[in-house]
Amino acid sequence: MIRARGLERRFRRKGRNGGEVHAVKGVDLDVEAGELVGFLGPNGAGKTTTLRMLTTLLKPTAGTATVGGHDLLADPRGVREHIGYVAQGGGSAPESKVADELELQGRLYRMSKADAIARGTELCEQLDLTGLGRRLTKTLSGGQRRRLDIAMGLIHSPGLVFLDEPSTGLDPQSRANLWEHIRRLRAEQGVTVFLTTHYLDEADALSDRLIVIDDGRIVAEGTPDALKARVSGDGVEVGVDPASVAEAAETAGRLPGAHELSVTGGVLRFRVPRGDVALPELLRALDGRGIAMTSMQVHRPTLDDVFLTLTGRSLREAEQGTHTAKETADVA
């Protein structure tokens, strides 16, 4: 569904003295039909720029790509006809009715009025929007609006749909409901889904495969489990009396395979191949030295651990920063 080779994009910074920003630096992508692919990266990494190129909203500075079987540069109209795009900010007009928005979107794709209405009704049933056709979009809940956005992106029955941060701003229940609808797109309709998100649990729960971009380059790809397996071992966190933490750290350092040892206050952190095996052994050793634990925790590697290992930054921390010039620069 997507084949990209060497995609690049340069921007010119705003202002008289603005220099050039190399936002995307030779990205190669392969997405097969029927896949649900998560695209991860912090603000400024080139994630949004790559998405905008693949959806014909930005022209690549260099590189080639086919999207939905159509050449990105030679046939951008063909690309647009065969993809659905659900933007992060949504695309519905607040004063319009739900049914009118769906009909208009279908007509823009040159569907007949009857076909657009029929398809809109079908999508409303599939996305739990039945009975809302005469409602103004501004009266919908956040979850309903996002499902309407997805319905608008699917009105022309594309084989490939791009979802840009689909659950941003939704409450946990609405997010969970939206996840189920996204899963059904692939499972029941065979739609290929290219999903950008900054919610790590969302990427983990939904994606068949993840692609991680940082500083304009793809730094890793694979299934969520395969990527997490690249992180060496389970994380263990043990709380002890601060007066005993040095002795506790020395004891933990003797555990087989213990590494990445650090101490903050009275909290000892380290990694071991098997946390469930190491923790009882550590408990016995500390007890033998008269050191009592005040807390303990073992966690399996997470996607944030993966990102930290790959880039030296936490994805959650990176996402809390502001957008860089890469995402706000003028088109060169």
C-alpha positions as YAML, in Angstrom:
chain: A
units: angstrom
residues:
- id: 1
  name: MET
  ca: [0.00, 0.00, 0.00]
- id: 2
  name: ILE
  ca: [2.91, 2.36, 0.71]
- id: 3
  name: ARG
  ca: [6.37, 2.19, -0.83]
- id: 4
  name: ALA
  ca: [8.68, 5.13, -0.10]
- id: 5
  name: ARG
  ca: [12.37, 5.44, -0.83]
- id: 6
  name: GLY
  ca: [14.63, 8.29, 0.21]
- id: 7
  name: LEU
  ca: [11.85, 10.72, 1.11]
- id: 8
  name: GLU
  ca: [13.26, 14.07, 2.17]
- id: 9
  name: ARG
  ca: [11.80, 17.42, 3.07]
- id: 10
  name: ARG
  ca: [13.55, 20.72, 3.73]
- id: 11
  name: PHE
  ca: [11.91, 23.86, 5.09]
- id: 12
  name: ARG
  ca: [12.95, 27.48, 5.24]
- id: 13
  name: ARG
  ca: [12.65, 28.97, 8.72]
- id: 14
  name: LYS
  ca: [10.55, 32.08, 9.15]
- id: 15
  name: GLY
  ca: [12.25, 35.43, 9.38]
- id: 16
  name: ARG
  ca: [14.86, 37.33, 7.42]
- id: 17
  name: ASN
  ca: [17.73, 35.30, 8.88]
- id: 18
  name: GLY
  ca: [15.97, 31.97, 8.82]
- id: 19
  name: GLY
  ca: [18.05, 29.05, 7.68]
- id: 20
  name: GLU
  ca: [17.11, 25.70, 6.20]
- id: 21
  name: VAL
  ca: [15.64, 22.90, 8.32]
- id: 22
  name: HIS
  ca: [16.15, 19.33, 7.13]
- id: 23
  name: ALA
  ca: [12.98, 17.86, 8.64]
- id: 24
  name: VAL
  ca: [12.93, 14.45, 6.93]
- id: 25
  name: LYS
  ca: [16.20, 12.81, 5.93]
- id: 26
  name: GLY
  ca: [15.83, 9.93, 3.51]
- id: 27
  name: VAL
  ca: [12.90, 7.92, 4.88]
- id: 28
  name: ASP
  ca: [12.19, 4.45, 3.51]
- id: 29
  name: LEU
  ca: [8.74, 2.97, 4.26]
- id: 30
  name: ASP
  ca: [6.93, -0.23, 3.35]
- id: 31
  name: VAL
  ca: [3.33, -0.84, 4.44]
- id: 32
  name: GLU
  ca: [1.51, -3.92, 3.18]
- id: 33
  name: ALA
  ca: [-2.20, -4.17, 2.40]
- id: 34
  name: GLY
  ca: [-4.25, -4.95, 5.49]
- id: 35
  name: GLU
  ca: [-1.62, -3.83, 8.00]
- id: 36
  name: LEU
  ca: [-2.32, -1.55, 10.95]
- id: 37
  name: VAL
  ca: [0.93, 0.39, 11.34]
- id: 38
  name: GLY
  ca: [1.75, 2.80, 14.15]
- id: 39
  name: PHE
  ca: [4.09, 5.71, 13.38]
- id: 40
  name: LEU
  ca: [5.84, 7.03, 16.50]
- id: 41
  name: GLY
  ca: [8.09, 9.99, 17.14]
- id: 42
  name: PRO
  ca: [8.34, 13.10, 19.30]
- id: 43
  name: ASN
  ca: [7.43, 16.58, 18.16]
- id: 44
  name: GLY
  ca: [9.95, 17.79, 15.62]
- id: 45
  name: ALA
  ca: [11.12, 14.29, 14.66]
- id: 46
  name: GLY
  ca: [9.58, 14.52, 11.17]
- id: 47
  name: LYS
  ca: [6.48, 12.43, 11.89]
- id: 48
  name: THR
  ca: [3.90, 15.03, 10.81]
- id: 49
  name: THR
  ca: [6.01, 16.14, 7.85]
- id: 50
  name: THR
  ca: [6.27, 12.54, 6.60]
- id: 51
  name: LEU
  ca: [2.52, 12.06, 6.97]
- id: 52
  name: ARG
  ca: [1.81, 15.27, 5.06]
- id: 53
  name: MET
  ca: [4.05, 14.16, 2.23]
- id: 54
  name: LEU
  ca: [2.40, 10.74, 1.98]
- id: 55
  name: THR
  ca: [-1.04, 12.38, 1.83]
- id: 56
  name: THR
  ca: [0.06, 14.86, -0.91]
- id: 57
  name: LEU
  ca: [-0.22, 17.90, 1.40]
- id: 58
  name: LEU
  ca: [3.51, 18.56, 1.03]
- id: 59
  name: LYS
  ca: [5.72, 17.89, -1.96]
- id: 60
  name: PRO
  ca: [8.89, 15.94, -1.12]
- id: 61
  name: THR
  ca: [12.17, 17.74, -1.67]
- id: 62
  name: ALA
  ca: [13.68, 14.42, -2.77]
- id: 63
  name: GLY
  ca: [12.78, 10.75, -2.98]
- id: 64
  name: THR
  ca: [10.01, 8.66, -4.50]
- id: 65
  name: ALA
  ca: [6.86, 6.96, -3.23]
- id: 66
  name: THR
  ca: [3.77, 5.10, -4.33]
- id: 67
  name: VAL
  ca: [0.71, 5.34, -2.10]
- id: 68
  name: GLY
  ca: [-2.35, 3.20, -2.77]
- id: 69
  name: GLY
  ca: [-0.76, 2.12, -6.05]
- id: 70
  name: HIS
  ca: [-0.27, 5.68, -7.35]
- id: 71
  name: ASP
  ca: [2.93, 7.66, -7.74]
- id: 72
  name: LEU
  ca: [3.14, 10.45, -5.19]
- id: 73
  name: LEU
  ca: [4.75, 12.94, -7.57]
- id: 74
  name: ALA
  ca: [3.38, 11.89, -10.95]
- id: 75
  name: ASP
  ca: [-0.20, 11.19, -9.85]
- id: 76
  name: PRO
  ca: [-1.06, 13.04, -6.61]
- id: 77
  name: ARG
  ca: [-4.72, 13.16, -7.61]
- id: 78
  name: GLY
  ca: [-4.79, 9.38, -7.92]
- id: 79
  name: VAL
  ca: [-3.31, 9.12, -4.42]
- id: 80
  name: ARG
  ca: [-5.98, 11.42, -2.98]
- id: 81
  name: GLU
  ca: [-8.76, 9.46, -4.67]
- id: 82
  name: HIS
  ca: [-7.64, 6.20, -3.10]
- id: 83
  name: ILE
  ca: [-6.78, 7.22, 0.45]
- id: 84
  name: GLY
  ca: [-8.71, 8.50, 3.44]
- id: 85
  name: TYR
  ca: [-7.18, 11.14, 5.70]
- id: 86
  name: VAL
  ca: [-8.38, 12.00, 9.19]
- id: 87
  name: ALA
  ca: [-6.52, 15.06, 10.43]
- id: 88
  name: GLN
  ca: [-5.71, 15.65, 14.07]
- id: 89
  name: GLY
  ca: [-7.84, 18.79, 14.22]
- id: 90
  name: GLY
  ca: [-10.90, 17.23, 12.61]
- id: 91
  name: GLY
  ca: [-12.67, 18.30, 9.45]
- id: 92
  name: SER
  ca: [-16.33, 18.90, 10.27]
- id: 93
  name: ALA
  ca: [-18.02, 22.32, 10.31]
- id: 94
  name: PRO
  ca: [-19.57, 23.11, 13.74]
- id: 95
  name: GLU
  ca: [-22.82, 24.51, 12.29]
- id: 96
  name: SER
  ca: [-23.41, 21.63, 9.87]
- id: 97
  name: LYS
  ca: [-25.50, 18.56, 10.47]
- id: 98
  name: VAL
  ca: [-23.86, 15.15, 10.63]
- id: 99
  name: ALA
  ca: [-25.74, 13.77, 7.62]
- id: 100
  name: ASP
  ca: [-24.98, 16.89, 5.57]
- id: 101
  name: GLU
  ca: [-21.25, 16.66, 6.33]
- id: 102
  name: LEU
  ca: [-21.14, 13.05, 5.19]
- id: 103
  name: GLU
  ca: [-23.14, 13.76, 2.05]
- id: 104
  name: LEU
  ca: [-20.93, 16.74, 1.16]
- id: 105
  name: GLN
  ca: [-17.77, 14.70, 1.65]
- id: 106
  name: GLY
  ca: [-19.12, 12.00, -0.63]
- id: 107
  name: ARG
  ca: [-20.12, 14.52, -3.29]
- id: 108
  name: LEU
  ca: [-16.61, 15.98, -3.21]
- id: 109
  name: TYR
  ca: [-15.43, 12.52, -4.25]
- id: 110
  name: ARG
  ca: [-17.92, 12.65, -7.15]
- id: 111
  name: MET
  ca: [-20.34, 10.18, -5.63]
- id: 112
  name: SER
  ca: [-23.99, 10.58, -6.57]
- id: 113
  name: LYS
  ca: [-26.24, 12.10, -3.92]
- id: 114
  name: ALA
  ca: [-28.02, 8.79, -3.41]
- id: 115
  name: ASP
  ca: [-24.76, 6.87, -3.06]
- id: 116
  name: ALA
  ca: [-23.31, 9.44, -0.65]
- id: 117
  name: ILE
  ca: [-26.41, 9.29, 1.55]
- id: 118
  name: ALA
  ca: [-26.46, 5.49, 1.50]
- id: 119
  name: ARG
  ca: [-22.76, 5.24, 2.30]
- id: 120
  name: GLY
  ca: [-23.13, 7.81, 5.09]
- id: 121
  name: THR
  ca: [-25.96, 5.81, 6.63]
- id: 122
  name: GLU
  ca: [-23.86, 2.63, 6.44]
- id: 123
  name: LEU
  ca: [-20.90, 4.29, 8.14]
- id: 124
  name: CYS
  ca: [-23.09, 5.76, 10.87]
- id: 125
  name: GLU
  ca: [-24.26, 2.23, 11.68]
- id: 126
  name: GLN
  ca: [-20.71, 0.89, 11.72]
- id: 127
  name: LEU
  ca: [-19.32, 3.72, 13.87]
- id: 128
  name: ASP
  ca: [-22.18, 4.03, 16.38]
- id: 129
  name: LEU
  ca: [-23.51, 7.29, 14.96]
- id: 130
  name: THR
  ca: [-26.99, 6.03, 14.12]
- id: 131
  name: GLY
  ca: [-29.70, 8.54, 14.98]
- id: 132
  name: LEU
  ca: [-27.32, 11.51, 15.01]
- id: 133
  name: GLY
  ca: [-27.79, 12.54, 11.37]
- id: 134
  name: ARG
  ca: [-29.82, 15.68, 12.14]
- id: 135
  name: ARG
  ca: [-27.58, 16.79, 15.00]
- id: 136
  name: LEU
  ca: [-25.23, 19.75, 14.56]
- id: 137
  name: THR
  ca: [-21.64, 18.54, 14.79]
- id: 138
  name: LYS
  ca: [-20.88, 21.07, 17.53]
- id: 139
  name: THR
  ca: [-23.36, 19.27, 19.81]
- id: 140
  name: LEU
  ca: [-21.55, 15.92, 19.55]
- id: 141
  name: SER
  ca: [-19.30, 14.55, 22.25]
- id: 142
  name: GLY
  ca: [-15.56, 14.32, 21.62]
- id: 143
  name: GLY
  ca: [-15.76, 10.63, 20.84]
- id: 144
  name: GLN
  ca: [-18.69, 11.13, 18.48]
- id: 145
  name: ARG
  ca: [-16.85, 13.89, 16.62]
- id: 146
  name: ARG
  ca: [-13.80, 11.71, 16.13]
- id: 147
  name: ARG
  ca: [-15.96, 8.86, 14.83]
- id: 148
  name: LEU
  ca: [-17.59, 11.33, 12.45]
- id: 149
  name: ASP
  ca: [-14.13, 12.41, 11.27]
- id: 150
  name: ILE
  ca: [-13.30, 8.77, 10.55]
- id: 151
  name: ALA
  ca: [-16.62, 8.29, 8.74]
- id: 152
  name: MET
  ca: [-15.83, 11.29, 6.54]
- id: 153
  name: GLY
  ca: [-12.42, 9.80, 5.75]
- id: 154
  name: LEU
  ca: [-14.04, 6.50, 4.77]
- id: 155
  name: ILE
  ca: [-17.00, 7.85, 2.77]
- id: 156
  name: HIS
  ca: [-15.41, 6.93, -0.59]
- id: 157
  name: SER
  ca: [-14.38, 3.43, 0.60]
- id: 158
  name: PRO
  ca: [-10.59, 3.87, 0.45]
- id: 159
  name: GLY
  ca: [-8.32, 0.89, 0.90]
- id: 160
  name: LEU
  ca: [-5.86, 2.97, 2.92]
- id: 161
  name: VAL
  ca: [-6.66, 5.46, 5.66]
- id: 162
  name: PHE
  ca: [-4.29, 7.80, 7.51]
- id: 163
  name: LEU
  ca: [-5.29, 8.59, 11.10]
- id: 164
  name: ASP
  ca: [-3.38, 11.49, 12.65]
- id: 165
  name: GLU
  ca: [-3.56, 11.36, 16.48]
- id: 166
  name: PRO
  ca: [-7.14, 10.01, 16.37]
- id: 167
  name: SER
  ca: [-7.77, 9.89, 20.12]
- id: 168
  name: THR
  ca: [-6.14, 13.13, 21.27]
- id: 169
  name: GLY
  ca: [-8.28, 14.85, 23.89]
- id: 170
  name: LEU
  ca: [-10.69, 11.96, 24.42]
- id: 171
  name: ASP
  ca: [-11.59, 10.56, 27.82]
- id: 172
  name: PRO
  ca: [-10.46, 6.96, 28.57]
- id: 173
  name: GLN
  ca: [-13.84, 5.38, 27.74]
- id: 174
  name: SER
  ca: [-14.10, 7.25, 24.42]
- id: 175
  name: ARG
  ca: [-10.53, 6.26, 23.57]
- id: 176
  name: ALA
  ca: [-11.27, 2.60, 24.27]
- id: 177
  name: ASN
  ca: [-14.41, 2.74, 22.10]
- id: 178
  name: LEU
  ca: [-12.49, 4.40, 19.28]
- id: 179
  name: TRP
  ca: [-9.79, 1.73, 19.46]
- id: 180
  name: GLU
  ca: [-12.41, -0.94, 18.91]
- id: 181
  name: HIS
  ca: [-13.74, 0.87, 15.84]
- id: 182
  name: ILE
  ca: [-10.22, 1.19, 14.42]
- id: 183
  name: ARG
  ca: [-9.59, -2.54, 14.94]
- id: 184
  name: ARG
  ca: [-12.83, -3.32, 13.10]
- id: 185
  name: LEU
  ca: [-11.77, -1.23, 10.10]
- id: 186
  name: ARG
  ca: [-8.98, -3.68, 9.45]
- id: 187
  name: ALA
  ca: [-10.62, -6.87, 10.70]
- id: 188
  name: GLU
  ca: [-14.02, -6.50, 9.03]
- id: 189
  name: GLN
  ca: [-13.36, -4.22, 6.06]
- id: 190
  name: GLY
  ca: [-9.72, -4.99, 5.23]
- id: 191
  name: VAL
  ca: [-8.73, -1.33, 5.42]
- id: 192
  name: THR
  ca: [-5.01, -0.61, 5.73]
- id: 193
  name: VAL
  ca: [-4.46, 1.85, 8.59]
- id: 194
  name: PHE
  ca: [-1.46, 4.17, 9.00]
- id: 195
  name: LEU
  ca: [-1.74, 5.62, 12.50]
- id: 196
  name: THR
  ca: [0.26, 8.38, 14.15]
- id: 197
  name: THR
  ca: [-0.05, 8.68, 17.92]
- id: 198
  name: HIS
  ca: [1.79, 9.92, 20.98]
- id: 199
  name: TYR
  ca: [-0.11, 7.53, 23.27]
- id: 200
  name: LEU
  ca: [2.22, 4.60, 23.81]
- id: 201
  name: ASP
  ca: [-0.54, 2.34, 25.12]
- id: 202
  name: GLU
  ca: [-2.53, 3.10, 21.97]
- id: 203
  name: ALA
  ca: [0.37, 2.19, 19.70]
- id: 204
  name: ASP
  ca: [0.99, -0.99, 21.67]
- id: 205
  name: ALA
  ca: [-2.65, -2.06, 21.72]
- id: 206
  name: LEU
  ca: [-3.54, -1.34, 18.09]
- id: 207
  name: SER
  ca: [-0.49, -1.78, 15.89]
- id: 208
  name: ASP
  ca: [0.63, -4.89, 14.05]
- id: 209
  name: ARG
  ca: [3.91, -3.12, 13.47]
- id: 210
  name: LEU
  ca: [5.55, 0.08, 14.70]
- id: 211
  name: ILE
  ca: [7.82, 2.49, 12.87]
- id: 212
  name: VAL
  ca: [9.85, 4.90, 15.01]
- id: 213
  name: ILE
  ca: [11.20, 8.15, 13.55]
- id: 214
  name: ASP
  ca: [13.68, 10.48, 15.26]
- id: 215
  name: ASP
  ca: [15.56, 13.46, 13.88]
- id: 216
  name: GLY
  ca: [14.08, 12.87, 10.45]
- id: 217
  name: ARG
  ca: [15.22, 9.26, 10.14]
- id: 218
  name: ILE
  ca: [13.63, 5.87, 10.78]
- id: 219
  name: VAL
  ca: [15.47, 4.47, 13.80]
- id: 220
  name: ALA
  ca: [13.53, 1.24, 14.36]
- id: 221
  name: GLU
  ca: [10.60, -0.82, 13.15]
- id: 222
  name: GLY
  ca: [9.00, -4.09, 14.14]
- id: 223
  name: THR
  ca: [6.15, -5.55, 16.14]
- id: 224
  name: PRO
  ca: [5.59, -4.00, 19.59]
- id: 225
  name: ASP
  ca: [6.84, -7.20, 21.25]
- id: 226
  name: ALA
  ca: [9.92, -7.38, 19.03]
- id: 227
  name: LEU
  ca: [10.84, -3.77, 19.79]
- id: 228
  name: LYS
  ca: [10.35, -4.26, 23.52]
- id: 229
  name: ALA
  ca: [12.56, -7.35, 23.36]
- id: 230
  name: ARG
  ca: [15.42, -5.07, 22.28]
- id: 231
  name: VAL
  ca: [15.42, -3.53, 25.76]
- id: 232
  name: SER
  ca: [17.75, -5.59, 27.92]
- id: 233
  name: GLY
  ca: [15.73, -7.09, 30.75]
- id: 234
  name: ASP
  ca: [13.05, -6.17, 33.26]
- id: 235
  name: GLY
  ca: [13.18, -2.99, 35.30]
- id: 236
  name: VAL
  ca: [13.32, -3.40, 39.07]
- id: 237
  name: GLU
  ca: [12.71, -0.59, 41.56]
- id: 238
  name: VAL
  ca: [13.37, -1.14, 45.26]
- id: 239
  name: GLY
  ca: [12.88, 1.30, 48.11]
- id: 240
  name: VAL
  ca: [15.05, 1.05, 51.24]
- id: 241
  name: ASP
  ca: [16.12, 3.27, 54.13]
- id: 242
  name: PRO
  ca: [18.39, 5.99, 52.63]
- id: 243
  name: ALA
  ca: [21.04, 5.12, 55.21]
- id: 244
  name: SER
  ca: [21.24, 1.60, 53.78]
- id: 245
  name: VAL
  ca: [20.89, 2.37, 50.08]
- id: 246
  name: ALA
  ca: [24.61, 2.09, 49.29]
- id: 247
  name: GLU
  ca: [24.78, -1.36, 50.87]
- id: 248
  name: ALA
  ca: [21.59, -2.36, 49.08]
- id: 249
  name: ALA
  ca: [23.03, -1.20, 45.76]
- id: 250
  name: GLU
  ca: [26.16, -3.25, 46.34]
- id: 251
  name: THR
  ca: [23.99, -6.28, 47.08]
- id: 252
  name: ALA
  ca: [21.85, -5.77, 43.97]
- id: 253
  name: GLY
  ca: [24.96, -5.40, 41.84]
- id: 254
  name: ARG
  ca: [25.85, -9.02, 42.64]
- id: 255
  name: LEU
  ca: [22.66, -10.37, 41.07]
- id: 256
  name: PRO
  ca: [23.27, -12.32, 37.84]
- id: 257
  name: GLY
  ca: [22.90, -10.01, 34.85]
- id: 258
  name: ALA
  ca: [22.20, -6.87, 36.91]
- id: 259
  name: HIS
  ca: [22.97, -3.67, 34.97]
- id: 260
  name: GLU
  ca: [21.96, -0.01, 34.57]
- id: 261
  name: LEU
  ca: [22.15, 0.40, 38.35]
- id: 262
  name: SER
  ca: [21.16, 3.83, 39.71]
- id: 263
  name: VAL
  ca: [20.23, 5.31, 43.09]
- id: 264
  name: THR
  ca: [17.94, 8.28, 43.80]
- id: 265
  name: GLY
  ca: [17.36, 9.03, 47.47]
- id: 266
  name: GLY
  ca: [16.22, 5.78, 49.00]
- id: 267
  name: VAL
  ca: [15.20, 4.19, 45.68]
- id: 268
  name: LEU
  ca: [17.39, 1.69, 43.89]
- id: 269
  name: ARG
  ca: [16.77, 0.97, 40.19]
- id: 270
  name: PHE
  ca: [18.37, -1.64, 37.95]
- id: 271
  name: ARG
  ca: [17.65, -4.12, 35.15]
- id: 272
  name: VAL
  ca: [17.95, -7.89, 35.20]
- id: 273
  name: PRO
  ca: [17.06, -10.58, 32.63]
- id: 274
  name: ARG
  ca: [14.18, -11.88, 34.80]
- id: 275
  name: GLY
  ca: [12.72, -9.60, 37.44]
- id: 276
  name: ASP
  ca: [10.46, -12.30, 38.88]
- id: 277
  name: VAL
  ca: [13.52, -14.45, 39.58]
- id: 278
  name: ALA
  ca: [15.83, -11.67, 40.80]
- id: 279
  name: LEU
  ca: [13.46, -10.04, 43.28]
- id: 280
  name: PRO
  ca: [13.08, -13.03, 45.69]
- id: 281
  name: GLU
  ca: [16.85, -13.54, 45.56]
- id: 282
  name: LEU
  ca: [17.43, -9.87, 46.36]
- id: 283
  name: LEU
  ca: [14.89, -10.00, 49.20]
- id: 284
  name: ARG
  ca: [16.73, -12.92, 50.81]
- id: 285
  name: ALA
  ca: [20.10, -11.21, 50.41]
- id: 286
  name: LEU
  ca: [18.89, -7.92, 51.88]
- id: 287
  name: ASP
  ca: [17.16, -9.70, 54.74]
- id: 288
  name: GLY
  ca: [20.40, -11.52, 55.50]
- id: 289
  name: ARG
  ca: [22.12, -8.15, 55.85]
- id: 290
  name: GLY
  ca: [19.37, -6.66, 57.99]
- id: 291
  name: ILE
  ca: [18.12, -4.27, 55.27]
- id: 292
  name: ALA
  ca: [14.34, -3.90, 55.03]
- id: 293
  name: MET
  ca: [12.63, -3.00, 51.75]
- id: 294
  name: THR
  ca: [9.96, -0.29, 51.94]
- id: 295
  name: SER
  ca: [8.69, -0.84, 48.40]
- id: 296
  name: MET
  ca: [9.32, -2.99, 45.37]
- id: 297
  name: GLN
  ca: [8.22, -3.03, 41.75]
- id: 298
  name: VAL
  ca: [9.04, -5.01, 38.63]
- id: 299
  name: HIS
  ca: [7.97, -3.89, 35.16]
- id: 300
  name: ARG
  ca: [8.37, -5.38, 31.74]
- id: 301
  name: PRO
  ca: [9.98, -3.20, 29.07]
- id: 302
  name: THR
  ca: [7.62, -0.60, 27.63]
- id: 303
  name: LEU
  ca: [7.62, 1.27, 24.36]
- id: 304
  name: ASP
  ca: [8.92, 4.30, 26.23]
- id: 305
  name: ASP
  ca: [11.87, 2.16, 27.37]
- id: 306
  name: VAL
  ca: [12.41, 1.26, 23.71]
- id: 307
  name: PHE
  ca: [12.47, 4.90, 22.70]
- id: 308
  name: LEU
  ca: [14.82, 5.78, 25.55]
- id: 309
  name: THR
  ca: [17.18, 2.98, 24.48]
- id: 310
  name: LEU
  ca: [17.09, 4.04, 20.82]
- id: 311
  name: THR
  ca: [17.40, 7.80, 21.21]
- id: 312
  name: GLY
  ca: [18.46, 8.56, 24.77]
- id: 313
  name: ARG
  ca: [15.16, 10.40, 25.30]
- id: 314
  name: SER
  ca: [11.82, 9.42, 26.78]
- id: 315
  name: LEU
  ca: [9.06, 9.70, 24.21]
- id: 316
  name: ARG
  ca: [6.67, 10.97, 26.89]
- id: 317
  name: GLU
  ca: [9.15, 13.68, 27.91]
- id: 318
  name: ALA
  ca: [9.80, 14.64, 24.30]
- id: 319
  name: GLU
  ca: [6.09, 14.95, 23.57]
- id: 320
  name: GLN
  ca: [5.67, 17.42, 26.44]
- id: 321
  name: GLY
  ca: [7.91, 19.96, 24.70]
- id: 322
  name: THR
  ca: [6.76, 22.55, 22.21]
- id: 323
  name: HIS
  ca: [6.70, 22.11, 18.46]
- id: 324
  name: THR
  ca: [10.04, 22.90, 16.89]
- id: 325
  name: ALA
  ca: [10.75, 24.85, 13.76]
- id: 326
  name: LYS
  ca: [10.48, 21.62, 11.79]
- id: 327
  name: GLU
  ca: [6.72, 21.57, 12.25]
- id: 328
  name: THR
  ca: [6.12, 25.34, 12.02]
- id: 329
  name: ALA
  ca: [8.55, 26.45, 9.35]
- id: 330
  name: ASP
  ca: [7.50, 27.94, 6.05]
- id: 331
  name: VAL
  ca: [7.62, 25.75, 3.00]
- id: 332
  name: ALA
  ca: [10.95, 26.26, 1.25]
...
